[in-house]
């Protein structure tokens, strides 16, 4: 397969980005992002997980405040 230097550079950068993201996440997150094809998809999935966690934390804080 013959690819242009620009496409090769993009491919290598994408590979490196995916590697860096995957080495910095735990197993519970990895199982969610395992099916993602690009670093952008992985990043967006992690952002959604983090937002969901923040909502849960906020809900827990409100419950504690209301019952405590």
C-alpha positions as CSV (number, residue, x, y, z in Angstrom):
1,X,0.0,0.0,0.0
2,X,1.4,3.4,-1.0
3,X,0.3,6.3,1.1
4,X,1.3,10.0,0.9
5,X,3.6,11.4,3.6
6,X,0.8,13.6,4.9
7,X,-1.6,10.6,5.3
8,X,1.2,8.6,6.9
9,X,1.9,11.4,9.4
10,X,-1.8,11.6,10.2
11,X,-2.1,7.9,10.7
12,X,1.0,7.8,13.0
13,X,-0.4,10.8,15.0
14,X,-3.8,9.0,15.4
15,X,-2.1,5.8,16.5
16,X,0.0,7.7,19.1
17,X,-3.1,9.6,20.4
18,X,-5.0,6.4,20.8
19,X,-2.1,4.8,22.6
20,X,-1.7,7.8,25.0
21,X,-5.4,7.8,25.8
22,X,-5.6,4.1,26.4
23,X,-2.5,4.0,28.7
24,X,-4.0,6.7,30.9
25,X,-7.4,5.2,31.6
26,X,-8.7,2.4,33.9
27,X,-10.3,-0.9,33.0
28,X,-13.8,0.4,33.7
29,X,-13.4,3.2,31.1
30,X,-11.5,0.9,28.7
31,X,-14.5,-1.4,28.4
32,X,-16.6,1.5,27.3
33,X,-14.2,2.9,24.7
34,X,-12.9,-0.4,23.3
35,X,-15.2,-0.2,20.3
36,X,-14.2,3.3,19.3
37,X,-12.3,3.6,16.1
38,X,-10.6,7.0,16.4
39,X,-9.0,9.0,19.2
40,X,-11.8,11.6,18.8
41,X,-14.4,8.9,19.4
42,X,-12.5,7.7,22.5
43,X,-12.1,11.3,23.8
44,X,-15.8,12.0,23.4
45,X,-16.8,8.8,25.1
46,X,-14.6,9.6,28.1
47,X,-16.1,13.1,28.2
48,X,-19.6,11.6,28.3
49,X,-18.6,9.2,31.1
50,X,-17.1,12.1,33.1
51,X,-20.1,14.3,32.7
52,X,-22.4,11.4,33.9
53,X,-20.1,10.9,36.9
54,X,-20.3,14.6,37.7
55,X,-24.1,14.5,37.6
56,X,-24.1,11.5,39.9
57,X,-21.8,13.3,42.4
58,X,-24.0,16.4,42.3
59,X,-27.1,14.3,42.8
60,X,-25.5,12.5,45.8
61,X,-24.4,15.9,47.3
62,X,-27.9,17.2,47.0
63,X,-29.4,14.1,48.7
64,X,-26.9,14.3,51.5
65,X,-27.7,18.0,52.0
66,X,-31.4,17.4,52.0
67,X,-31.3,14.4,54.4
68,X,-28.4,15.6,56.6
